[in-house]
Amino acid sequence: MILTLMVGALGGYILYRLKVPGGLSMGALIAVGVFSLLTGWARSIPNIKVIMQVSSGMIIGSRITKATVKHLRNIWKIYLVTMALFILQTILMAFLMYACTDYDIITCFFSLSPGGQTDMTILSADYGAQSAIVAMMHSFRMILIYLIIPFVVRKVAETDGDEAYIGQEKSDVKPKVTDWIFVLVFALVLGYLFKLIDLSGATMFGSIIGGALYSIFIREYRMPKILSSVNMVLSGTYSGTLITVSMLHAMTELWIGLLFITGFLLICLVVDSLILRKIFRIQRLTSMFICSPGGLSEICLLAEELGGDIPTVATLQTARLLTVVFTISSLAPVMQIIASWIR
């Protein structure tokens, strides 16, 4: 475990020093992935996802202030358009994948759904899908997120120009240890309460809401910059541990499905972000993060590092994960009925 973390930190540091976009997470992913393939010794850190979710939520919550709340009330139209695009594209791509492979429609549907890996894997099993295939597809998507998004958004940022958008404001608030302690307590309490009602992503949501409540009603706070860097390394390290020899062997048999995952990701990044930008005049960088169907913490961490509008991205990504869980569950039986008519 310690060795895995050291390998990830070294890989992240090397790409960071080489000024590679998203270098901390990508370097950790590549280094740990190679380490895993060559030795088989890569081990995930216990409770690493909880650690990442709490710290990421505290960082995100610090970006939500009284000023940002005002513009967050105005993004419901963006949410509706984004979710409509996601759901429509998921349905179309699922039927296309269903027609081109031997997988059942539910496996195709959950494999391409823009939800969290854990949520979609568990739900797919409930509906009789091949959950191992679903988990594999989502793992591949997470790896693609780290490999593709940093380069794409950095290229976009270089040509973005001075457009009208709601970006992050510079703050003169100094980090304070007392703030971190209080926010951590808020985050853990709310995360635990959400866990009691079995809310998906409870830890992350609790941390975000706890941090936001503290920032809005008590005082604005800032987390140390080093925390974001550590989170990026941890996230890349975790994804790297998913790369195993058995996974690569499975991918050779799943290449058609992997092509669909890649195509879906590129459509979301390019087409959907362009639509949002044209309709709502959103900064291109932010629109691409909004349309990236990755994990909440991963996307927000990348937005933090590469310069997206964190409050908007975090709010819409959170809404996406919650909406997808309910929407996909509702549509799955309908997809089965339609598929039975086709074949």
Contacts in CASP RR format, 6 or more apart in sequence:
PFRMAT RR
TARGET T0000
AUTHOR 0000-0000-0000
METHOD contacts of the structure
MODEL  1
MILTLMVGALGGYILYRLKVPGGLSMGALIAVGVFSLLTGWARSIPNIKV
IMQVSSGMIIGSRITKATVKHLRNIWKIYLVTMALFILQTILMAFLMYAC
TDYDIITCFFSLSPGGQTDMTILSADYGAQSAIVAMMHSFRMILIYLIIP
FVVRKVAETDGDEAYIGQEKSDVKPKVTDWIFVLVFALVLGYLFKLIDLS
GATMFGSIIGGALYSIFIREYRMPKILSSVNMVLSGTYSGTLITVSMLHA
MTELWIGLLFITGFLLICLVVDSLILRKIFRIQRLTSMFICSPGGLSEIC
LLAEELGGDIPTVATLQTARLLTVVFTISSLAPVMQIIASWIR
1 43 0 8 1.000
1 44 0 8 1.000
1 45 0 8 1.000
1 46 0 8 1.000
3 41 0 8 1.000
4 32 0 8 1.000
4 35 0 8 1.000
4 41 0 8 1.000
4 42 0 8 1.000
4 43 0 8 1.000
4 44 0 8 1.000
4 45 0 8 1.000
4 237 0 8 1.000
4 241 0 8 1.000
5 45 0 8 1.000
5 234 0 8 1.000
5 237 0 8 1.000
7 31 0 8 1.000
7 32 0 8 1.000
7 35 0 8 1.000
7 42 0 8 1.000
7 237 0 8 1.000
8 27 0 8 1.000
8 28 0 8 1.000
8 31 0 8 1.000
8 32 0 8 1.000
8 35 0 8 1.000
8 233 0 8 1.000
8 236 0 8 1.000
8 237 0 8 1.000
9 28 0 8 1.000
9 233 0 8 1.000
9 237 0 8 1.000
10 31 0 8 1.000
11 27 0 8 1.000
11 28 0 8 1.000
11 30 0 8 1.000
11 31 0 8 1.000
12 23 0 8 1.000
12 24 0 8 1.000
12 25 0 8 1.000
12 26 0 8 1.000
12 27 0 8 1.000
12 28 0 8 1.000
12 31 0 8 1.000
12 232 0 8 1.000
12 233 0 8 1.000
13 24 0 8 1.000
14 27 0 8 1.000
14 31 0 8 1.000
15 22 0 8 1.000
15 23 0 8 1.000
15 24 0 8 1.000
15 26 0 8 1.000
15 27 0 8 1.000
15 30 0 8 1.000
16 22 0 8 1.000
16 23 0 8 1.000
16 24 0 8 1.000
16 27 0 8 1.000
20 26 0 8 1.000
20 27 0 8 1.000
20 150 0 8 1.000
21 150 0 8 1.000
21 151 0 8 1.000
21 153 0 8 1.000
21 154 0 8 1.000
21 306 0 8 1.000
22 146 0 8 1.000
22 150 0 8 1.000
22 232 0 8 1.000
22 302 0 8 1.000
22 305 0 8 1.000
22 306 0 8 1.000
23 150 0 8 1.000
23 232 0 8 1.000
24 229 0 8 1.000
24 232 0 8 1.000
24 233 0 8 1.000
24 236 0 8 1.000
24 305 0 8 1.000
25 146 0 8 1.000
25 150 0 8 1.000
25 232 0 8 1.000
25 233 0 8 1.000
25 235 0 8 1.000
25 236 0 8 1.000
25 239 0 8 1.000
25 298 0 8 1.000
25 301 0 8 1.000
25 302 0 8 1.000
25 305 0 8 1.000
26 146 0 8 1.000
26 147 0 8 1.000
26 150 0 8 1.000
26 236 0 8 1.000
27 236 0 8 1.000
28 232 0 8 1.000
28 233 0 8 1.000
28 234 0 8 1.000
28 235 0 8 1.000
28 236 0 8 1.000
28 237 0 8 1.000
28 240 0 8 1.000
29 143 0 8 1.000
29 146 0 8 1.000
29 147 0 8 1.000
29 236 0 8 1.000
29 237 0 8 1.000
29 239 0 8 1.000
29 240 0 8 1.000
29 243 0 8 1.000
30 240 0 8 1.000
32 42 0 8 1.000
32 236 0 8 1.000
32 237 0 8 1.000
32 239 0 8 1.000
32 240 0 8 1.000
32 241 0 8 1.000
32 243 0 8 1.000
33 42 0 8 1.000
33 240 0 8 1.000
33 241 0 8 1.000
33 243 0 8 1.000
35 41 0 8 1.000
35 42 0 8 1.000
36 42 0 8 1.000
36 240 0 8 1.000
36 241 0 8 1.000
36 243 0 8 1.000
36 244 0 8 1.000
37 243 0 8 1.000
37 244 0 8 1.000
37 245 0 8 1.000
37 248 0 8 1.000
40 244 0 8 1.000
40 245 0 8 1.000
42 240 0 8 1.000
42 241 0 8 1.000
43 241 0 8 1.000
44 238 0 8 1.000
44 241 0 8 1.000
45 51 0 8 1.000
45 234 0 8 1.000
45 237 0 8 1.000
45 238 0 8 1.000
48 234 0 8 1.000
48 237 0 8 1.000
48 238 0 8 1.000
49 203 0 8 1.000
49 238 0 8 1.000
50 203 0 8 1.000
51 234 0 8 1.000
52 231 0 8 1.000
52 234 0 8 1.000
52 235 0 8 1.000
52 238 0 8 1.000
52 297 0 8 1.000
53 201 0 8 1.000
53 203 0 8 1.000
53 204 0 8 1.000
53 207 0 8 1.000
53 297 0 8 1.000
54 184 0 8 1.000
54 187 0 8 1.000
54 188 0 8 1.000
54 203 0 8 1.000
54 204 0 8 1.000
54 207 0 8 1.000
55 207 0 8 1.000
55 223 0 8 1.000
55 227 0 8 1.000
55 230 0 8 1.000
55 231 0 8 1.000
56 204 0 8 1.000
56 207 0 8 1.000
56 231 0 8 1.000
56 296 0 8 1.000
56 297 0 8 1.000
56 300 0 8 1.000
56 301 0 8 1.000
57 187 0 8 1.000
57 204 0 8 1.000
57 206 0 8 1.000
57 207 0 8 1.000
57 208 0 8 1.000
57 211 0 8 1.000
57 297 0 8 1.000
57 300 0 8 1.000
58 180 0 8 1.000
58 183 0 8 1.000
58 184 0 8 1.000
58 187 0 8 1.000
58 207 0 8 1.000
58 211 0 8 1.000
58 223 0 8 1.000
58 227 0 8 1.000
59 223 0 8 1.000
59 227 0 8 1.000
59 228 0 8 1.000
59 231 0 8 1.000
59 300 0 8 1.000
59 304 0 8 1.000
60 207 0 8 1.000
60 208 0 8 1.000
60 300 0 8 1.000
60 304 0 8 1.000
60 310 0 8 1.000
60 311 0 8 1.000
60 314 0 8 1.000
61 207 0 8 1.000
61 208 0 8 1.000
61 210 0 8 1.000
61 211 0 8 1.000
61 212 0 8 1.000
61 215 0 8 1.000
61 314 0 8 1.000
62 183 0 8 1.000
62 211 0 8 1.000
62 215 0 8 1.000
62 220 0 8 1.000
62 221 0 8 1.000
62 222 0 8 1.000
62 223 0 8 1.000
63 168 0 8 1.000
63 310 0 8 1.000
63 311 0 8 1.000
63 314 0 8 1.000
64 72 0 8 1.000
64 208 0 8 1.000
64 211 0 8 1.000
64 212 0 8 1.000
64 215 0 8 1.000
64 216 0 8 1.000
64 311 0 8 1.000
64 314 0 8 1.000
65 215 0 8 1.000
65 216 0 8 1.000
65 220 0 8 1.000
66 216 0 8 1.000
67 169 0 8 1.000
68 311 0 8 1.000
69 216 0 8 1.000
71 166 0 8 1.000
71 311 0 8 1.000
71 312 0 8 1.000
72 311 0 8 1.000
72 312 0 8 1.000
72 315 0 8 1.000
75 312 0 8 1.000
75 315 0 8 1.000
75 316 0 8 1.000
77 280 0 8 1.000
78 276 0 8 1.000
78 280 0 8 1.000
78 282 0 8 1.000
78 290 0 8 1.000
78 312 0 8 1.000
78 316 0 8 1.000
79 316 0 8 1.000
79 319 0 8 1.000
81 275 0 8 1.000
81 276 0 8 1.000
81 279 0 8 1.000
81 280 0 8 1.000
82 272 0 8 1.000
82 276 0 8 1.000
82 290 0 8 1.000
82 291 0 8 1.000
82 316 0 8 1.000
82 320 0 8 1.000
83 319 0 8 1.000
83 320 0 8 1.000
83 323 0 8 1.000
83 327 0 8 1.000
85 268 0 8 1.000
85 272 0 8 1.000
85 275 0 8 1.000
85 291 0 8 1.000
86 114 0 8 1.000
86 268 0 8 1.000
86 272 0 8 1.000
86 293 0 8 1.000
86 320 0 8 1.000
86 324 0 8 1.000
87 327 0 8 1.000
87 331 0 8 1.000
89 264 0 8 1.000
89 267 0 8 1.000
89 268 0 8 1.000
89 272 0 8 1.000
90 109 0 8 1.000
90 112 0 8 1.000
90 113 0 8 1.000
90 114 0 8 1.000
90 264 0 8 1.000
90 328 0 8 1.000
91 109 0 8 1.000
91 331 0 8 1.000
91 335 0 8 1.000
93 112 0 8 1.000
93 260 0 8 1.000
93 263 0 8 1.000
93 264 0 8 1.000
93 267 0 8 1.000
94 105 0 8 1.000
94 108 0 8 1.000
94 109 0 8 1.000
94 111 0 8 1.000
94 112 0 8 1.000
94 335 0 8 1.000
95 105 0 8 1.000
95 108 0 8 1.000
95 338 0 8 1.000
95 339 0 8 1.000
95 342 0 8 1.000
96 260 0 8 1.000
97 103 0 8 1.000
97 108 0 8 1.000
97 111 0 8 1.000
97 112 0 8 1.000
97 256 0 8 1.000
97 257 0 8 1.000
97 260 0 8 1.000
98 104 0 8 1.000
98 105 0 8 1.000
98 108 0 8 1.000
98 339 0 8 1.000
98 342 0 8 1.000
99 342 0 8 1.000
100 256 0 8 1.000
100 260 0 8 1.000
101 108 0 8 1.000
101 256 0 8 1.000
101 257 0 8 1.000
103 111 0 8 1.000
103 130 0 8 1.000
103 133 0 8 1.000
103 257 0 8 1.000
104 129 0 8 1.000
104 130 0 8 1.000
104 339 0 8 1.000
105 335 0 8 1.000
105 336 0 8 1.000
105 338 0 8 1.000
105 339 0 8 1.000
106 124 0 8 1.000
106 127 0 8 1.000
106 128 0 8 1.000
106 129 0 8 1.000
106 332 0 8 1.000
106 335 0 8 1.000
106 336 0 8 1.000
107 124 0 8 1.000
107 129 0 8 1.000
107 130 0 8 1.000
107 133 0 8 1.000
107 134 0 8 1.000
108 260 0 8 1.000
109 129 0 8 1.000
109 328 0 8 1.000
109 331 0 8 1.000
109 332 0 8 1.000
109 335 0 8 1.000
110 120 0 8 1.000
110 121 0 8 1.000
110 123 0 8 1.000
110 124 0 8 1.000
110 127 0 8 1.000
110 129 0 8 1.000
110 134 0 8 1.000
110 328 0 8 1.000
110 332 0 8 1.000
111 120 0 8 1.000
111 124 0 8 1.000
111 133 0 8 1.000
111 134 0 8 1.000
111 137 0 8 1.000
111 138 0 8 1.000
111 257 0 8 1.000
111 260 0 8 1.000
111 261 0 8 1.000
112 137 0 8 1.000
112 260 0 8 1.000
112 261 0 8 1.000
112 264 0 8 1.000
113 120 0 8 1.000
113 324 0 8 1.000
113 328 0 8 1.000
114 268 0 8 1.000
114 293 0 8 1.000
114 294 0 8 1.000
114 320 0 8 1.000
114 324 0 8 1.000
115 138 0 8 1.000
115 293 0 8 1.000
115 294 0 8 1.000
115 295 0 8 1.000
115 320 0 8 1.000
115 321 0 8 1.000
115 324 0 8 1.000
115 325 0 8 1.000
115 328 0 8 1.000
116 138 0 8 1.000
116 294 0 8 1.000
116 295 0 8 1.000
116 321 0 8 1.000
116 324 0 8 1.000
117 135 0 8 1.000
117 138 0 8 1.000
117 139 0 8 1.000
117 141 0 8 1.000
117 142 0 8 1.000
117 295 0 8 1.000
119 200 0 8 1.000
119 321 0 8 1.000
119 324 0 8 1.000
119 325 0 8 1.000
120 134 0 8 1.000
120 138 0 8 1.000
120 328 0 8 1.000
121 131 0 8 1.000
121 134 0 8 1.000
121 135 0 8 1.000
121 138 0 8 1.000
122 131 0 8 1.000
123 325 0 8 1.000
123 328 0 8 1.000
123 329 0 8 1.000
123 332 0 8 1.000
124 130 0 8 1.000
124 131 0 8 1.000
124 134 0 8 1.000
125 131 0 8 1.000
127 332 0 8 1.000
127 333 0 8 1.000
127 336 0 8 1.000
133 254 0 8 1.000
136 247 0 8 1.000
136 250 0 8 1.000
136 251 0 8 1.000
136 254 0 8 1.000
137 254 0 8 1.000
137 257 0 8 1.000
137 258 0 8 1.000
137 261 0 8 1.000
139 239 0 8 1.000
139 242 0 8 1.000
139 247 0 8 1.000
140 251 0 8 1.000
140 258 0 8 1.000
140 261 0 8 1.000
141 261 0 8 1.000
141 265 0 8 1.000
141 293 0 8 1.000
141 294 0 8 1.000
142 239 0 8 1.000
142 242 0 8 1.000
142 294 0 8 1.000
142 295 0 8 1.000
142 298 0 8 1.000
143 239 0 8 1.000
143 240 0 8 1.000
143 242 0 8 1.000
143 243 0 8 1.000
144 261 0 8 1.000
144 262 0 8 1.000
144 265 0 8 1.000
145 265 0 8 1.000
145 292 0 8 1.000
145 294 0 8 1.000
145 295 0 8 1.000
145 298 0 8 1.000
145 299 0 8 1.000
145 302 0 8 1.000
146 236 0 8 1.000
146 239 0 8 1.000
146 298 0 8 1.000
146 302 0 8 1.000
148 265 0 8 1.000
148 266 0 8 1.000
148 269 0 8 1.000
149 269 0 8 1.000
149 288 0 8 1.000
149 289 0 8 1.000
149 292 0 8 1.000
149 299 0 8 1.000
149 302 0 8 1.000
150 302 0 8 1.000
150 306 0 8 1.000
152 269 0 8 1.000
152 288 0 8 1.000
153 285 0 8 1.000
153 288 0 8 1.000
153 289 0 8 1.000
153 302 0 8 1.000
153 306 0 8 1.000
154 306 0 8 1.000
156 284 0 8 1.000
156 285 0 8 1.000
156 288 0 8 1.000
157 284 0 8 1.000
157 285 0 8 1.000
157 306 0 8 1.000
157 307 0 8 1.000
160 283 0 8 1.000
160 284 0 8 1.000
160 285 0 8 1.000
163 281 0 8 1.000
163 283 0 8 1.000
163 284 0 8 1.000
164 281 0 8 1.000
165 281 0 8 1.000
165 282 0 8 1.000
165 283 0 8 1.000
165 286 0 8 1.000
165 309 0 8 1.000
166 283 0 8 1.000
166 309 0 8 1.000
166 312 0 8 1.000
167 283 0 8 1.000
167 286 0 8 1.000
167 308 0 8 1.000
167 309 0 8 1.000
168 307 0 8 1.000
168 308 0 8 1.000
168 309 0 8 1.000
168 310 0 8 1.000
171 220 0 8 1.000
171 222 0 8 1.000
173 220 0 8 1.000
173 221 0 8 1.000
173 222 0 8 1.000
174 222 0 8 1.000
175 221 0 8 1.000
175 222 0 8 1.000
175 223 0 8 1.000
175 224 0 8 1.000
176 221 0 8 1.000
179 214 0 8 1.000
179 219 0 8 1.000
179 221 0 8 1.000
179 222 0 8 1.000
180 221 0 8 1.000
180 223 0 8 1.000
182 214 0 8 1.000
182 218 0 8 1.000
183 210 0 8 1.000
183 211 0 8 1.000
183 214 0 8 1.000
183 221 0 8 1.000
186 210 0 8 1.000
186 211 0 8 1.000
186 213 0 8 1.000
186 214 0 8 1.000
187 206 0 8 1.000
187 207 0 8 1.000
187 210 0 8 1.000
187 211 0 8 1.000
190 205 0 8 1.000
190 206 0 8 1.000
190 207 0 8 1.000
190 209 0 8 1.000
190 210 0 8 1.000
191 202 0 8 1.000
191 203 0 8 1.000
191 205 0 8 1.000
191 206 0 8 1.000
191 207 0 8 1.000
192 202 0 8 1.000
193 206 0 8 1.000
194 201 0 8 1.000
194 202 0 8 1.000
194 203 0 8 1.000
194 205 0 8 1.000
194 206 0 8 1.000
195 202 0 8 1.000
195 203 0 8 1.000
199 205 0 8 1.000
200 321 0 8 1.000
200 322 0 8 1.000
200 325 0 8 1.000
201 296 0 8 1.000
201 321 0 8 1.000
204 296 0 8 1.000
204 297 0 8 1.000
204 318 0 8 1.000
205 318 0 8 1.000
208 314 0 8 1.000
208 318 0 8 1.000
211 221 0 8 1.000
214 221 0 8 1.000
215 221 0 8 1.000
228 301 0 8 1.000
228 304 0 8 1.000
228 305 0 8 1.000
231 297 0 8 1.000
231 301 0 8 1.000
232 301 0 8 1.000
232 305 0 8 1.000
235 297 0 8 1.000
235 298 0 8 1.000
235 301 0 8 1.000
239 298 0 8 1.000
251 258 0 8 1.000
264 293 0 8 1.000
265 292 0 8 1.000
265 293 0 8 1.000
268 291 0 8 1.000
268 292 0 8 1.000
268 293 0 8 1.000
269 288 0 8 1.000
269 291 0 8 1.000
269 292 0 8 1.000
272 291 0 8 1.000
273 284 0 8 1.000
273 287 0 8 1.000
273 288 0 8 1.000
273 290 0 8 1.000
273 291 0 8 1.000
274 287 0 8 1.000
276 282 0 8 1.000
276 287 0 8 1.000
276 290 0 8 1.000
276 291 0 8 1.000
277 283 0 8 1.000
277 284 0 8 1.000
277 287 0 8 1.000
282 290 0 8 1.000
282 312 0 8 1.000
283 308 0 8 1.000
283 309 0 8 1.000
285 306 0 8 1.000
285 307 0 8 1.000
285 308 0 8 1.000
286 303 0 8 1.000
286 308 0 8 1.000
286 309 0 8 1.000
286 312 0 8 1.000
286 313 0 8 1.000
289 299 0 8 1.000
289 302 0 8 1.000
289 303 0 8 1.000
289 308 0 8 1.000
289 309 0 8 1.000
289 313 0 8 1.000
289 317 0 8 1.000
290 312 0 8 1.000
290 313 0 8 1.000
290 316 0 8 1.000
290 317 0 8 1.000
292 299 0 8 1.000
292 302 0 8 1.000
293 320 0 8 1.000
294 317 0 8 1.000
295 317 0 8 1.000
295 321 0 8 1.000
296 314 0 8 1.000
296 317 0 8 1.000
296 318 0 8 1.000
296 321 0 8 1.000
299 313 0 8 1.000
299 317 0 8 1.000
300 310 0 8 1.000
300 313 0 8 1.000
300 314 0 8 1.000
300 317 0 8 1.000
303 309 0 8 1.000
303 310 0 8 1.000
303 313 0 8 1.000
303 314 0 8 1.000
304 310 0 8 1.000
END
